[in-house]
Amino acid sequence: MTQNLLDEALKMPPNERIEFAQLIMASIDCENDEIRKLWLDEVKDRRQAVKDERAKLINFENLYHEDYNSGNCPHA
């Protein structure tokens, strides 16, 4: 993966990143079709939960640093 691709993906709004991730997951040939479908269904369900405000997105960097600083990070 090139850094440019990652940088561009991270500029996308969260909903577009989710759709982009779905496309990438769908392109992986190493999983069988049933497992791939289950994962894609899970991603769609989570996306819908955010849209319906039954769930909210969290900032990974903030969460990671919060856990790291509190001593809960297993790699700290």
C-alpha positions as CSV (number, residue, x, y, z in Angstrom):
1,M,0.0,0.0,0.0
2,T,1.3,3.4,-0.8
3,Q,1.2,6.2,1.7
4,N,-0.5,8.4,-0.9
5,L,-3.5,6.0,-1.1
6,L,-3.8,5.9,2.7
7,D,-3.6,9.7,2.9
8,E,-6.3,10.2,0.3
9,A,-8.6,7.6,1.9
10,L,-8.2,9.3,5.3
11,K,-9.4,12.6,3.8
12,M,-12.7,11.0,2.9
13,P,-15.7,11.6,5.1
14,P,-16.4,8.5,7.3
15,N,-19.3,7.2,5.3
16,E,-17.2,7.3,2.1
17,R,-14.3,5.5,3.9
18,I,-16.8,2.8,4.9
19,E,-17.9,2.3,1.4
20,F,-14.3,2.3,0.2
21,A,-13.5,-0.4,2.8
22,Q,-16.5,-2.4,1.6
23,L,-15.1,-2.4,-1.9
24,I,-11.7,-3.4,-0.7
25,M,-13.1,-6.2,1.4
26,A,-15.2,-7.4,-1.5
27,S,-12.1,-7.7,-3.7
28,I,-10.3,-10.1,-1.3
29,D,-10.3,-13.5,-2.9
30,C,-8.9,-15.5,0.1
31,E,-12.2,-15.7,1.9
32,N,-15.0,-17.9,0.9
33,D,-18.2,-16.2,-0.3
34,E,-20.2,-16.9,2.8
35,I,-17.6,-15.3,5.1
36,R,-17.2,-12.3,2.8
37,K,-21.0,-11.8,2.7
38,L,-21.2,-12.0,6.5
39,W,-18.5,-9.4,6.9
40,L,-20.1,-7.1,4.3
41,D,-23.5,-7.5,6.0
42,E,-21.8,-6.6,9.3
43,V,-20.3,-3.4,7.8
44,K,-23.6,-2.4,6.3
45,D,-25.4,-3.0,9.6
46,R,-22.8,-0.9,11.5
47,R,-23.0,1.9,8.9
48,Q,-26.8,1.9,9.2
49,A,-26.6,2.0,13.0
50,V,-24.5,5.1,12.7
51,K,-26.9,6.7,10.2
52,D,-29.8,5.8,12.5
53,E,-27.9,7.2,15.5
54,R,-28.1,3.9,17.3
55,A,-24.3,3.9,17.4
56,K,-21.6,6.6,17.0
57,L,-18.2,6.7,15.5
58,I,-15.2,7.2,17.8
59,N,-11.8,8.7,16.9
60,F,-9.3,5.8,17.0
61,E,-6.4,8.1,17.8
62,N,-8.1,9.5,20.8
63,L,-9.2,6.1,22.0
64,Y,-5.7,4.6,21.5
65,H,-4.0,7.4,23.3
66,E,-6.6,7.3,26.1
67,D,-6.0,3.6,26.6
68,Y,-2.2,4.0,26.3
69,N,-2.1,6.8,28.8
70,S,-4.3,5.0,31.3
71,G,-2.1,1.8,31.2
72,N,-4.9,-0.3,29.6
73,C,-2.9,-0.7,26.3
74,P,-1.3,-4.1,26.3
75,H,1.7,-2.7,24.4
76,A,2.3,0.2,26.7
